[in-house]
Amino acid sequence: MDQKTALIAEYWGIGLFVLAVLALCVFMIGMSAMLGGRSQGRSKTLPFESGIVGAGSARQPFSVKFYLVAMLFVIFDIEAVFLFAWAVSVREVGWAGFWGATIFIFILLAGLIYDSRVGALDWAPQGRSGRRRDSGV
């Protein structure tokens, strides 16, 4: 058996799988085009959210706080991946891994305290005096 035949024999399953996936996609798109509803109406073109017709413009500006919280979530959520990997291999890494994870947690805690001090986590509206309204003053 030559090299080309051996290569085809080795990868025929992957090629068959790719062809089956493409055939299934074409079949589903074709059937949805033939069987799908084609009703037209005034209310079909209106956008809605959870059954409620929207009011106002969809281009309202968002506060930067939303993006800041999203970035902080991603940053502090990645720590869970690292700590999970450490927890799985805690017996293999020994005390050196324990102290490494402890230092990692303290660095994250310092970052969280810093974010809290600079006001990145404050969502309460600011009063006229510059203090939060829930402070009672």
N, C-alpha and C positions, 0 to 999 in steps of 0.2 A: 504494500500500500504506500503510495507516495505521500509527500508532505501536505499537498493541497487537499487530498481526500481525508487525511487524518484531521486536518483543521476543520473541515466541514462536518465530519463525524463528531467532533468534540463540541461544536457550537450549534448544532441543529436545533436543540431544545430552546435556546434563547431566541433564535430566529422565528421559530414556530410561535413562541409566546408573544413576541412583538407583533407578528401578523395577526394573531388572535385578538390582541388588544386593539389594534387599529380597526379590524373588522367589527368588533363590538362597538367601538366609538361611532363608526359610520352607521351601523345598524341603529343605535339609539338616537342619533341625530336625525336620521331619515324617518324613523317611526314617530318621533316627536313632531316633525314637520307635517307628516301625513295625518296624525291623530290628534294633534293639539287644537285647542279651541282658538277660534278666530273672531271672537265677538268684538265689536267695536262700540264705543259709547263715550259719552262725555266724561263719565267718572273713571273710565279705564286709563285715561292719560294723567290723572291727578296723582301726585305722589302722596303717600301717607305713611305714618309711623304708628304701628300697633293699632291700626284702625282709626286713628285720629288724623284728620286732614291738617296738614301743616299750615301755620299762619306766619306770615312774614318771610323775610329772605333767608335762604339757606347759607348765605355768605356773611353771617354775623361773625365778628372777630371773637376769638377765644382768648381767654387770659393766658398769659405765659405760664402761670402756675400749673395749668394742666400738663403742659409739656415738661415742666420741671419735675413734677411728681412722677410722670411716666419715666423720665430718665433716672430718677432716684430709685424707682421700683426696679428697673432693669439692673442697675448697679448693685443694689442690695439683694436682688433675687439671685444673681449669679453666685453669691456667697453660698447659697443652699447647695448648688452643684458641687462646689469644692468641699463643703463640709460633709456632704453625703459620701463623696469619694473617700474622704478621710475616715468616716464612720465605718465604711465597708472594710477598709484595710487597717483598722486601728491595731490589730494584733501584730501585723507585719511591720508597721512603722515604729512601734515601741514608743519610748519616752521622747525621742527626738521628734517624732510626728505629733505627739501630744503637745509639746512646747511650741512647735510650729503652728499648730492649729490655734493654740491659745494666743499667740502673738497676732495671728490673722484676725481672730475675733476682737482683740483689743484695738487693732487698727480700724476695723469696721465700726466698732463702738465709738472711737474717736471721731470718725467721719460723721456718724449719726449725731453726735453731740455738737459738732461744728455746724452741721446743717440746721439743727434746732436753734443754735445761738444766732445764726445769721438770718433766721426767719424763713428758711426755705420750706418749713413744715407748717407755718402759720397760715390758717385759712380763715380765721375770724376777721371780720371787717374792722378797719382801723377807725377809731373815733377821731374827733377834732383835735384832741390833745395828743394824739399819736399813740395812745395806749389802746389795747383791745377793749371792746365793749363789755366782755364778760368778766373783766377784772373787778367790777363793782365800784370803780371810781369814776 
